[in-house]
Amino acid sequence: MNLKALKGELFLVLATILAAIGWIASKLVILEVPGEIFITSRFLLASLILFPFCYKKVLALKPKQIISLLGVGFVLALSIQVWVYAVSISTTLAEGAFIMSLAMIIAPFVSLILFRVKPNRAFWIALPIAILGMALLTLANGWQVDRSQWYFLLASGLLSLHFVLNKRVITNLNPLTSICVQLFAVGLVGAISVGITQPDAFELNRHILFWFAVSTLIATSIRYLAQTVGQFSVKMETASLIMILEPVWTLMLSISMLGEVVGTQKLLGGGVIFLSLLVYIKLSKKR
């Protein structure tokens, strides 16, 4: 293994850890701050932080490219809006993280519906494994699915739509430029949502400001920088394998920091979902 690839892999591992920290930070902030305000401020600030690193390329974008990026960013914004609501009503972040990770498997199905791109053999093998994992995860209390789990699944579906559209839009664009514009779009949609819903007033304190700073600077700006740098140096299959560590870190942090209790069946369900992703990536690599 060359040094460049090793550094890339370490950056991607760091990105998954920072993403998991983002789950915890987001949960702690939205316990006291309306979700719409949190999304608006977090993503506009994150976009602003990234802007100095790519402002020349952002300003050089053609109007058609800007519209395309804003459109894809709008889909990402919908996913994040639903995700934040799911986080706000969820009692177990770990299972939400595993459900969100299914976006990788849902994406080929979305591509089939929208663009008639037939999924590969790996998808059809991994799909029933993922469904089994979802059943174990969501039906731990009998034939009753928690409301938050439905919202996490919807957010995962929207995120898979973003994956598919984003792949078509950023073909000839710098990844960091794309991320900066799309994060701005998420913040813009959040601002519109704030104007429509007019959420209740809230009080700021050091606790909120600390975790907001963590979610914005560490879990968004630095995370996406690390992810972008890593993806440039590592093969796509390797990057995909590393990125599925996110729900594992989230599980560990939610148990250690939030005191969440995850039952044996839910742990097994998360493990089966993890296995489905592993099977999908490994078999796709052999094509």
N, C-alpha and C positions, 0 to 999 in steps of 0.2 A: 504493500500500500504506500503510495507517495504522500509526502507531507501535506500537499495541497488538499488531497482528498480527506486526510485525517482531520485537518483543520475544519473542512467543510462539515464533516460529520459531527464534530464537537459543537460547531455553531448550531446545527440542527437540534442536537440534544438539548443545548441551552434554550433554544426557541420553544421546545416542548415543555421544559420546566417553567419558563416564563409564562407560557399560555396557561398552565395549571395554576400558577400563582394568580393569574388574571381571574380565574373562576372564583377563588377565595376572596380576592379584593372586591370584585363586582358584587358578590353576595353581601359583604360587610357594608359596602357603600349604599346599596339600594334598600337595605333595611331601614335607612333613615332619609334617603334622598329619592325623589320621584324618578322612575326609570327614564322618562323622556329627557329630563334635565341632565341626568348622568350620561346618557348616550350622546347628547348634543355637545356637552362640554368636553367629554373624553375624546371623542373622535375629531372634533375641530382642532383641539389642542394637539393631538397626536399628528394630524396632518400638517399643522404649523411647524411642529418640531422636525418633521421629515423634509419640509419644503426647502430649507437651505442646501440639502444634499442633492437636490435634483431640480432646482428652480429653472435652470437654463433649458432643460429638456421639457419641463412642464410648459414654459412660455413658448417653446418651439412647436408644440402640438398643433395640428390642424383642427379646425372647427369640428370636422366629422369625427376625429379621434376623441376629442373632448366629449362630444355628445355620446359616443359609444361607451367611454369610460364612466360617465355619469349614469348612463342607463344600467350598466352592470353594477355600479355602486349602489343604485337604487334597490336592486335585488338583494345585494348584501345587507343593505339597511333594513329591509323587511325581515330578513333572517335574524339580524341582531335585535330588532325590536321584539320579535317573538321570543328569542332566546332570553333576553333580559326579563321579560314578563315571566317566563318559565322559571328562571332562577329565583325571582322574587317570591314565587308561591311554592317552590320546591323545598322539601325537608332533607333531601339527599342529593347533593351535587354530583356524587360519583356516578350514579346511574344516569344522570343527565349527560355527563361527559361521554359515557359509553354509547348512549343513544345518538348523540351528535356525531360521533365517529362513524356512524353508518352512512354519512353523506358520501363517503368514498364508494360505497357499494350501490347507493341509490343513483349516483351520477350516470352510470351507463344506461339505466332504465330511462332516465330523463332524456338522454341523448337519443335513445331509440324512438321515443315519442315525438320529440321536436325535429330531429334531423334524419330519422330513419337509419341511424348508424347501429348496426347489429352488435349487441354485446358479445364479447369473446366467451370461450368455453369456461374460463375461470369464474366469470360472473354467475353462470348458472349453477356451478358447483358451490360457490360461496354463499349464494342467496339463501338456500334452505338452512344452512348453518347459522346465518345471521338471524333468520326468522325464529329458529329454535332459541337462540340467545335472547332475542327480544321477549319471547314468551316466558322464559325463565325469569327475566329481569322484571317484567311488568305484571306478571300474574302470581307474584309471591303471596299475595293476600286473597287468592281465589280468582274467580273470573271478574275482576274489578281493576280497571286501569286508572291510576291517579291522573287528575287533570293536568298536572305539570308534565307528565310523561307524554301526553298527546301534544302539548305545546313544544316539547323538546323534539318530538318526531317531526312536527310541522317545520320547526326551525331547521332541522337536519335536511328535510326535503328542499327547502328554499336555498340552503347552503349548497346542496348538490346542483341545483339550477344555476347558482352563481359559478360553481366550478366549470360547468359545461360552457356557459356563455363567456366566462373570463378567458378560457383557453382559446376561444375563437377570436377574441378582441385583442389580446396582448401579444399576438404572434410576432409582430415587428416592433414592439414597444419595450422600453426599458422597464423591468419589473418594479423598481423603486418608484419610478414616475407613475406607473399604474396604481400602485398601492397608495401613494400620496393623494392622487385625485379621487380614488374610490373612498378613502377614509374621510375626505372632505365631503363627499356625497352623502355618506352615512350621517355625518354631523349635520348637514343641511336638512336632510329628511327629519332628523331628530328635532331641529329647530322649528320646522313646520309643525311637527306633532305637538311641541310645547305650545305654539301659538293657538292650535286648535283646542287642545285639551285643558290648557291653563291649569296645570297641577297646583296642589296646595303648597303654601309656604312651608319652609323648613329652616332649621337652625344649623349653622356650620359649627363644627368643633374640631379640635386637633385630630381626633380619631378619624373622622370622615376625611379630612384633608390629607392625612397620611395615606390612607388606603386609596383615595382618589389619585394621588400622585403615583402610587405604585401601579394602579391599573392603567394610567395614561402613559407614563414615562417608561416603566419597566415592561408591563404586560402588553403594551400596544406598540409604541415607537421602537424600543430596543428589540423587542421580540421580532417585529417584522424586518428590522435591519438584519438581525442574526439569521432569520429564516431565508432572506433574500441572498445574503452572502453565502450561506451554506448550500443553497440550491444551485448556485453557479458552479460549485466545485464538486458536486456529487451526482452520480447517476440517479435518474428519476426513481428507479425501483428501490434503491438504497434510501433515498430521501423519504419515500412513502413508508418504508418499514420503520424508520426512525420516528416519523411524525405520529405513528399510532401509539407512541409512548404517552401522549398527552393524557388520555383518560386514566392511565395507570398512576401517573404523578398526582392527578386530581383526586383519585381515590385515596392515596396516601395522605395528602394534605388535608382533605376533608375530614378524615378520621382523626388525624393528629391535632389539627388546629380548630376544627369546629365541633369535635367530639361526636361526629356522626356515627351511628351504628348501622352497619350493613349486614343483613342476614346472609346465611350460607347460600341460599338459592339465588339471591341477587348477585353475590360474588361469582357464583357459577355461571350465571347469565352473562355477566360482564366478561368472564373468561372465554365463553363460547363466542361472543361478539368479537373479541380480540382474535380468536382463532380464525373466524371467518375472514377478517381483514388480512391476516397472515396468509391464509390459503389463496385469497384473491390476488394479492401482490406477488406471491411466489409463482403461482401458475401463470399469471400474466407475463412474468419475466421470461418464461420458457417458450413464449410464442415465437 
